[in-house]
Amino acid sequence: MRLSLATTLGISAILIASACGGNPPPPVTPQPDPDSIARANAQRDSIARETARADSLRRVREREERVRRQRTTDSLATIRRETDAVRAMIARRVHFDFDKSAVRVGEDTDVLNEKLAVLQANPGLSIEITGHCDERGTDQYNVALGNRRAISARKFLTDRGIDASRITVESRGEEQPADAGHTESAWAMNRRSEFTITGGGSVLKRPGM
């Protein structure tokens, strides 16, 4: 059977259209390069190691800084305690018998020996000794007696090697009683020499340290 030309052309057109209108081939997924993966992993591991090393160094420095600050704090606290203890030694008073200016052997010489050791351990330290009296006697007499008491305490120290230029003396007579009472015990408290630091007392070393 012969097909007409028109029929033949129609069939051909249908076949061509079917061939052109089919589904396209699936895209090809590129496979990762093993060398690139290895390099990326190596770089990531290197960054992680450097980060860990930096963190470790930072922690070490922070710990060392905490230790340094604590040691500084402890050292300053120790210096303050020692200085306060030495100041307390200097501040201890000596007392005198009625109408006397001689240093009494015993507790008072022990107090002065303690001051002697402090002055020897701290060559930059200077002090003032102030003599006091009880209320009995005239003002003029008590000023003179207070001065003799201060000089007596200074002589105890200078006779044992302390330069006299480091010690000044003054008398207050009966003007500044330690005890305002009018009894024998109050008068005994008031017959005294007091000691104050006049220079070099910011940082003090305890004798024997």
Secondary structure as the mmCIF struct_conf table of DSSP 4:
data_model
#
loop_
_struct_conf.conf_type_id
_struct_conf.id
_struct_conf.beg_label_comp_id
_struct_conf.beg_label_asym_id
_struct_conf.beg_label_seq_id
_struct_conf.end_label_comp_id
_struct_conf.end_label_asym_id
_struct_conf.end_label_seq_id
HELX_LH_PP_P HELX_LH_PP_P1 ARG A 2 SER A 4
HELX_RH_AL_P HELX_RH_AL_P1 LEU A 5 CYS A 20
TURN_TY1_P TURN_TY1_P1 GLY A 21 GLY A 21
BEND BEND1 GLY A 22 GLY A 22
HELX_LH_PP_P HELX_LH_PP_P2 ASN A 23 ASP A 33
HELX_RH_AL_P HELX_RH_AL_P2 PRO A 34 ALA A 91
STRN STRN1 VAL A 94 HIS A 95
TURN_TY1_P TURN_TY1_P2 PHE A 98 ASP A 99
BEND BEND2 ALA A 102 ALA A 102
HELX_LH_PP_P HELX_LH_PP_P3 VAL A 103 ARG A 104
TURN_TY1_P TURN_TY1_P3 VAL A 105 GLY A 106
HELX_RH_AL_P HELX_RH_AL_P3 GLU A 107 ALA A 121
TURN_TY1_P TURN_TY1_P4 PRO A 123 GLY A 124
STRN STRN2 SER A 126 HIS A 132
BEND BEND3 GLU A 135 GLU A 135
BEND BEND4 GLY A 137 GLY A 137
HELX_RH_AL_P HELX_RH_AL_P4 ASP A 139 THR A 158
TURN_TY1_P TURN_TY1_P5 ASP A 159 GLY A 161
HELX_RH_3T_P HELX_RH_3T_P1 ALA A 164 ARG A 166
STRN STRN3 ILE A 167 GLY A 173
TURN_TY1_P TURN_TY1_P6 GLU A 174 GLU A 174
BEND BEND5 GLU A 175 GLN A 176
BEND BEND6 ALA A 178 ASP A 179
BEND BEND7 THR A 183 THR A 183
HELX_RH_AL_P HELX_RH_AL_P5 GLU A 184 ASN A 190
BEND BEND8 ARG A 191 ARG A 191
STRN STRN4 ARG A 192 GLY A 199
BEND BEND9 GLY A 200 GLY A 200
BEND BEND10 SER A 202 VAL A 203
HELX_LH_PP_P HELX_LH_PP_P4 LYS A 205 ARG A 206
TURN_TY1_P TURN_TY1_P7 PRO A 207 GLY A 208
#
